Amino acid sequence: MMDMIQRIIGLAIGVIVTLILLVAMTSVTANEAIVPLVIGAIAAFFWPIVIGWFLVRRAKQRQQNKIEDEVQRQVNQQNRG
């Protein structure tokens, strides 16, 4: 739960800093910058979930490949002798 709160606080700070930099360094008004900031905040919130899902899937596939290789090795060993 604390990780989620820290992530939300970090996103809020990032959005505020980005808004300030965007308005200060370009001719964009604060109202024009809201939509890109919201989209960026949503993407920043969900990318760790997507990457985590991908990495877990990859780890499970590697584990399954190791199991299949071991089974194949044992079958080959039994067939030989």
VOGU-3710 file (C-alpha; in Angstrom, 3 decimals, decimal comma):
1> mmdmiqriig> 0,000/0,000/0,000  2,845/2,378/0,842  4,439/1,728/-2,565  1,227/2,774/-4,286  1,033/5,994/-2,255  4,672/6,785/-3,027  4,049/6,166/-6,721  1,023/8,467/-6,761  2,934/11,193/-4,898  5,829/10,846/-7,332
11> laigvivtli> 3,470/11,095/-10,290  1,810/14,197/-8,864  5,171/15,892/-8,280  6,309/14,922/-11,773  3,154/16,321/-13,347  3,459/19,608/-11,436  7,138/20,049/-12,346  6,432/19,168/-15,977  3,560/21,647/-16,097  5,734/24,422/-14,666
21> llvamtsvta> 8,574/23,695/-17,102  6,200/23,392/-20,054  4,485/26,700/-19,323  7,713/28,519/-18,432  9,796/27,386/-21,411  7,230/27,303/-24,223  4,315/29,387/-25,384  1,849/26,726/-24,185  -0,777/27,831/-21,698  -1,579/25,766/-18,635
31> neaivplvig> -4,960/24,755/-20,082  -3,347/23,476/-23,283  -0,828/21,432/-21,303  -3,371/19,570/-19,161  -4,284/16,831/-21,660  -0,690/15,777/-22,434  0,131/15,857/-18,726  -2,817/13,625/-17,856  -1,918/11,173/-20,617  1,699/11,155/-19,445
41> aiaaffwpiv> 0,653/10,615/-15,828  -1,575/7,690/-16,798  1,219/6,143/-18,856  3,719/6,659/-16,021  1,316/5,019/-13,585  0,702/1,910/-15,692  4,084/1,234/-17,334  5,553/-0,598/-14,294  2,509/-2,883/-14,289  2,901/-3,670/-17,996
51> igwflvrrak> 6,666/-4,219/-17,723  6,190/-6,377/-14,613  3,596/-8,487/-16,415  5,959/-8,926/-19,367  8,923/-9,866/-17,154  6,881/-12,386/-15,151  5,671/-13,992/-18,373  9,240/-14,195/-19,658  10,518/-15,717/-16,400  7,761/-18,332/-16,423
61> qrqqnkiede> 8,559/-19,221/-20,031  12,254/-19,631/-19,198  11,382/-21,837/-16,238  9,099/-23,942/-18,441  11,857/-24,256/-21,051  14,306/-25,453/-18,385  11,797/-28,062/-17,180  11,203/-29,280/-20,736  14,949/-29,473/-21,381  15,462/-31,491/-18,196
71> vqrqvnqqnr> 12,638/-33,864/-19,069  14,062/-34,318/-22,568  17,520/-34,987/-21,107  16,141/-37,619/-18,743  14,138/-39,290/-21,525  17,236/-39,415/-23,721  19,258/-40,848/-20,835  16,660/-43,582/-20,248  16,549/-44,456/-23,935  20,326/-44,886/-24,039
81> g> 20,734/-47,154/-21,185
//
